Amino acid sequence: MSANSRTRRPVARHGQLHRPRAWTQLLKIIGIAMTVVLVSGVGVAAYIVYDLSQTFVADAVEIEGQEAIPPDIGELKGGVNMLLVGSDECEEGYEASFGDRCTEDDGGARNDVNMLLHISDEPRRVTVITFPRDLMVDIPQCTDENGNTVSAGYGQINTTNERGGLGCVVNTVAELSGQQIQFAAKITWDGVIQITNAIGGVEVCIANGIEDSYTELSLPPGTHSLAGWQALQFLRTRYGVGDGSDLGRVSNQQVYMAALARKLVSDEVLGNFGTLLRLANTALSNVTPSQSLTNPVLLAQIAMAVKNVPFEDINFLQYPVFDDPDNAGRVVPDFASAEQLWALIEANQPMQVTGGSDAVTADGSALPSTAVEPTPGEGESVEEAAPVTPTGPVGLPENIKGQSAATQSCANGAG
């Protein structure tokens, strides 16, 4: 069914491969992060085998102030960072589908999904950090798509794309995190629909059931294969999961990401040439990359870099936050906990979530946890707290929630 002929419902605001192993591992990268964005890597990989899409290159965004990317990722000391952005912009033909978002509001393109994907040096580990849309941050001076300078300010992180485009989002996250970001990609709501259709849906487990009058998403408890419009509803639902907050939605997205990772490395996708071709072509048409992301050699190297990363070393984490005392419904950075996270990443230390997850088991109970090495105390660095190299994962601060791709979790439906 085409996008224009389906029933419209409002969405809540807010040839042969010469190197099959490399192709397989690039798809594994894709499965690491969120369904709506990481498939961009598949689109980029497509032209390694076929041809570089001229449209894809023409639409690439220059990241202001970005250092030159070396031709070999082995020269990127400290690992590789890629920012993955989901935009809620109103696209032609979809206005009625998104209700007030496109008919009564200003229609600006907000970056409602922001994920920083980090691939470490050897030994390779993967960490995906989600920055909540309601996070209040310092926004640096940006240059918009028309070359106009936008003054620095303070506001929600999800306004940065509207202020200065993908480059502004990259610079804001880089300033907040202290991380150099080499690559970035953006996708819209329509892109989510098209790409999830291309892979034939993802099976997700739902505990308690989801009933959300805002998105009109209704799913009973159990396992559901979600694609297209329904997948977008699931990724966007806020009031149908957990406590109805944006943080609950982040957990919901992590459940989907972990399931997507397992789906993309399965025979259902990797073993089906038609599915791979459809996915590549769809991604090329729906993703806006940074100029650095249009280098096929670097992307192939990134693919090989993660070829042996097990799912238990792929972690999806929520950036730590506190409630904003000055703005109800908003959150502010927990810099102390974040500092420990960045230190563990810099030390390339295996990590374990100790603060739990808003996701649950199939019966609605908390996910099981495992014993880990002590977390550094307040004011202590990783080295000070653990002078002897830990034999296992180090526990993250309790204010950092998340899960690994190996965890079989379920969305915590509000019923």
C-alpha positions in Angstrom: 0.0 0.0 0.0 1.4 3.4 -0.9 2.0 6.1 1.6 -0.7 8.3 0.1 -3.4 5.6 -0.1 -3.1 4.2 3.4 -5.2 5.4 6.3 -3.6 8.5 7.9 -3.3 8.7 11.6 -1.8 11.5 13.7 1.6 10.9 15.4 2.3 12.3 18.8 4.3 15.5 18.6 7.0 15.6 20.3 25.5 -9.0 -8.7 27.7 -11.0 -6.4 29.7 -9.6 -3.6 33.5 -10.0 -3.9 33.9 -9.6 -0.1 30.8 -11.3 1.5 32.5 -11.2 4.9 32.9 -7.4 4.8 29.3 -6.9 3.6 28.1 -9.1 6.5 30.0 -7.1 9.0 28.8 -3.8 7.7 25.3 -5.0 8.1 26.3 -5.8 11.7 27.2 -2.2 12.2 23.9 -1.2 10.8 22.2 -3.4 13.4 24.0 -1.8 16.3 22.0 1.3 16.5 18.6 2.6 15.9 16.5 1.2 13.1 15.7 4.6 11.6 19.3 5.8 11.2 22.0 3.1 11.1 20.6 1.6 7.9 22.3 4.6 6.3 25.4 2.5 6.5 23.8 -0.1 4.3 23.1 2.6 1.7 26.6 3.7 1.7 27.9 0.1 1.5 25.7 -0.4 -1.6 27.8 1.8 -3.8 30.9 -0.2 -2.8 29.3 -3.0 -4.8 27.2 -1.1 -7.3 27.8 2.7 -7.8 28.0 5.8 -5.7 24.6 7.5 -5.9 25.1 11.0 -7.2 22.0 12.2 -5.3 23.4 10.7 -2.1 26.7 12.6 -2.6 25.0 15.8 -3.7 22.9 15.9 -0.5 25.9 15.3 1.8 26.4 17.9 4.6 29.6 19.5 5.5 30.3 19.5 9.2 31.6 22.9 10.2 35.0 22.9 11.9 35.5 19.2 11.4 39.1 18.0 11.3 40.3 16.2 8.1 39.4 12.5 8.2 42.5 10.3 7.5 42.2 7.7 4.8 42.7 4.8 7.2 40.6 4.5 10.4 43.7 3.0 12.1 44.8 6.6 12.3 41.7 7.6 14.2 43.2 7.1 17.7 40.5 6.7 20.4 38.0 5.0 18.1 35.4 6.1 15.6 32.3 8.2 16.4 29.2 8.5 14.3 26.1 10.6 15.1 22.8 9.2 14.1 19.9 11.7 13.9 16.1 11.1 13.4 14.2 14.2 12.2 10.5 14.9 12.5 10.3 17.3 9.5 7.0 17.4 7.7 7.4 16.0 4.2 5.1 16.5 1.3 2.3 14.0 1.2 2.5 13.2 5.0 1.1 16.4 6.5 -2.2 14.8 7.4 -0.5 11.8 8.9 1.2 13.8 11.5 -1.7 15.9 12.7 -1.0 19.2 14.5 2.7 18.6 14.1 2.4 19.6 10.4 -0.9 21.6 10.2 -0.8 23.9 13.2 2.8 24.1 14.4 5.7 25.9 12.6 6.7 22.6 10.9 10.3 23.0 11.8 12.6 19.9 11.4 13.5 18.9 15.0 16.1 16.2 15.8 14.0 14.1 18.0 16.4 11.1 18.0 20.1 11.7 18.7 22.5 8.7 19.0 26.2 8.7 19.3 27.7 5.4 18.0 31.3 4.7 19.3 33.5 2.0 17.9 36.6 1.5 20.1 40.2 0.8 19.2 41.3 -2.8 19.6 39.8 -4.8 21.3 36.7 -3.6 19.4 33.6 -2.7 21.5 30.5 -0.7 20.4 28.6 1.8 22.6 25.5 3.7 21.5 24.5 6.6 23.6 21.1 8.2 23.2 20.6 11.8 24.2 17.0 12.5 25.2 15.1 15.0 23.1 14.1 17.0 26.2 17.7 17.5 27.3 18.6 21.1 28.0 22.1 22.0 26.7 24.4 24.8 25.6 24.1 25.2 21.8 27.2 26.6 20.1 27.1 29.1 17.3 26.1 27.4 14.1 26.0 28.1 10.3 22.7 27.0 8.7 22.2 25.5 5.3 22.0 29.0 3.7 25.3 30.1 5.2 23.8 32.3 7.9 25.3 32.4 11.3 23.0 31.4 14.2 24.0 32.7 17.6 24.9 30.4 20.5 22.2 29.8 23.0 20.6 27.5 25.6 17.7 25.2 24.9 16.4 21.7 24.1 18.8 19.5 22.2 16.1 18.6 19.7 16.0 22.2 18.4 19.5 22.2 17.0 18.7 20.7 13.6 16.0 23.4 13.2 18.6 26.0 14.1 21.4 25.0 11.9 20.9 21.6 10.3 22.8 18.3 10.8 26.1 20.1 11.3 24.7 22.1 14.3 23.5 18.8 15.9 27.0 17.3 15.5 28.7 20.3 17.0 26.2 20.5 19.9 26.7 16.8 20.8 30.5 17.1 20.4 30.6 20.1 22.8 28.4 18.3 25.3 30.3 15.0 25.2 33.8 16.2 24.5 34.0 13.6 21.7 35.3 14.3 18.2 32.5 13.1 15.8 33.9 12.0 12.4 30.6 10.8 10.7 26.9 11.7 10.8 23.7 10.7 9.1 20.0 12.0 9.3 16.8 10.3 8.3 13.1 11.5 8.4 9.9 9.9 9.6 9.1 8.8 6.0 12.5 7.2 5.8 11.7 5.2 8.9 8.6 3.9 7.2 10.3 3.0 4.0 13.4 1.4 5.5 11.5 -0.8 8.1 9.3 -2.0 5.2 12.5 -2.8 3.2 13.8 -5.2 5.9 10.4 -6.9 6.3 9.8 -5.7 9.9 11.4 -6.5 13.2 10.0 -8.8 15.9 9.7 -7.1 19.3 8.4 -8.4 22.6 5.8 -6.3 24.5 4.9 -6.8 28.1 1.6 -5.5 29.5 0.4 -4.3 26.1 0.5 -0.8 24.6 -2.5 1.5 24.3 -1.6 5.0 23.1 -4.4 7.3 22.1 -2.0 9.9 20.8 -0.4 7.6 18.1 -3.4 5.3 18.0 -1.0 2.4 18.6 -2.7 -0.6 20.1 -0.7 -3.8 20.7 -1.6 -6.6 23.1 1.1 -8.4 25.2 3.3 -10.8 23.2 5.7 -10.7 20.2 4.9 -8.6 17.2 6.5 -8.1 13.8 6.6 -4.3 13.3 7.2 -2.6 10.0 6.3 0.6 8.2 3.8 2.9 9.8 3.4 0.6 12.9 7.1 0.5 13.5 7.2 4.3 13.4 4.3 4.4 15.9 6.2 2.1 18.2 9.4 4.1 18.0 7.5 7.4 18.6 5.1 6.2 21.3 5.6 8.0 24.6 2.4 7.7 26.6 2.0 4.0 25.7 5.2 2.8 27.6 6.7 3.1 31.0 5.8 6.3 32.9 4.8 8.2 29.7 8.1 10.2 29.6 10.6 10.7 26.8 13.0 8.6 28.9 10.6 5.7 28.7 10.5 6.1 24.9 14.3 5.9 24.8 14.0 2.5 26.5 11.4 1.4 24.0 13.8 2.3 21.1 16.6 0.3 22.7 14.4 -2.8 22.7 13.8 -2.3 19.0 17.5 -1.7 18.3 18.6 -4.9 20.1 16.0 -6.8 18.1 17.1 -5.1 14.9 20.7 -6.0 15.5 19.8 -9.7 15.7 17.5 -9.5 12.7 20.0 -7.9 10.4 22.7 -10.5 11.0 20.2 -13.4 10.5 19.8 -15.4 7.3 16.5 -13.7 6.8 18.3 -10.6 5.8 22.0 -11.5 5.1 20.9 -14.7 3.2 18.4 -12.9 0.9 20.0 -10.9 -1.9 16.6 -9.3 -2.8 16.2 -7.9 0.7 19.8 -6.6 0.7 19.3 -4.8 -2.6 15.9 -3.4 -1.6 17.4 -2.1 1.7 20.4 -0.5 0.1 18.3 1.3 -2.5 15.8 2.5 0.0 18.5 3.8 2.4 20.2 5.7 -0.5 17.0 7.5 -1.1 16.1 8.3 2.5 19.4 9.3 4.2 21.2 12.6 4.4 24.9 11.8 5.2 27.8 14.0 6.3 30.4 14.4 3.5 32.8 12.2 5.5 30.3 9.3 5.3 30.5 9.2 1.5 34.0 7.6 1.5 33.4 3.9 0.6 36.9 2.8 1.7 36.5 4.2 5.2 33.1 2.6 5.5 34.5 -0.8 4.4 37.2 -0.4 7.0 34.7 0.3 9.7 32.8 -2.8 8.7 35.9 -4.9 9.2 36.7 -3.2 12.4 33.7 -4.7 14.2 33.7 -8.1 12.6 34.4 -9.9 15.9 32.4 -7.8 18.3 30.0 -10.0 20.2 26.5 -8.8 21.0 27.4 -8.6 24.7 30.0 -6.0 23.9 27.5 -3.8 22.1 25.7 -1.6 24.6 22.8 0.8 24.1 22.9 3.5 26.8 20.9 6.5 27.8 22.9 9.6 28.5 22.6 10.3 32.2 20.2 13.1 33.3 18.5 14.8 36.2 15.1 16.5 36.2 15.4 20.1 35.3 14.5 22.2 38.4 13.7 25.2 36.3 11.7 23.5 33.5 9.0 20.9 34.2 9.2 18.0 31.9 12.8 18.8 30.9 16.1 17.2 31.9 19.6 18.4 32.4 23.0 16.6 32.1 24.4 14.5 34.9 27.9 15.5 34.1 29.5 13.4 36.9 28.0 10.2 35.7 28.7 11.1 32.1 32.3 11.8 32.9 32.7 8.2 34.2 31.1 6.9 31.0 33.5 8.9 28.8 36.5 7.7 30.9 35.5 4.1 30.5 35.1 4.6 26.8 38.5 6.3 26.5 40.1 3.5 28.5 38.3 1.0 26.2 37.1 -0.8 29.3 34.3 -3.4 29.0 31.2 -2.1 30.9 28.1 -3.4 32.4 24.8 -1.5 33.1 24.1 -1.4 36.9 21.3 1.1 36.9 18.9 -1.3 35.1 16.6 -0.6 32.2 13.1 0.6 31.8 12.7 -2.4 29.5 11.4 -5.6 31.2 11.0 -9.4 30.7 8.0 -10.9 29.0 6.1 -11.2 32.3 6.8 -7.5 33.1 9.5 -8.2 35.7 12.9 -6.4 35.9 15.7 -7.6 33.6 18.2 -9.8 35.4 21.5 -8.2 36.4 25.0 -9.7 36.8 27.8 -8.9 39.3 30.4 -6.5 38.1 33.5 -4.7 39.3 32.9 -1.7 41.5 32.1 1.6 39.8 34.6 4.5 40.5 33.4 6.6 43.4 32.7 10.3 43.3 35.7 12.3 42.3 37.7 9.2 41.4 38.9 8.3 37.9 38.7 4.8 36.5 42.5 4.4 37.1 42.2 5.6 40.8 39.3 3.3 41.5 40.7 0.3 39.8 44.6 0.3 40.0 44.6 -3.4 39.1 43.0 -4.0 35.7 39.6 -5.6 36.2 39.1 -9.1 35.0 35.5 -8.4 33.9 33.2 -5.5 33.0 33.2 -2.4 35.1 29.9 -1.3 36.4 28.5 2.0 35.0 27.1 4.6 37.3 23.6 3.8 38.5 22.1 6.8 36.7 23.0 5.3 33.3 20.3 3.0 32.1 20.5 0.6 29.1 21.1 -2.9 27.9 23.4 -4.9 25.6 22.3 -6.2 22.2 22.5 -9.7 23.7 19.7 -9.0 26.1 16.3 -10.4 25.1 14.2 -7.6 26.5 10.6 -6.5 26.1 9.0 -3.0 25.9 7.4 -2.0 29.2 3.9 -1.2 27.9 1.6 0.9 30.0 -1.3 -1.4 29.2 
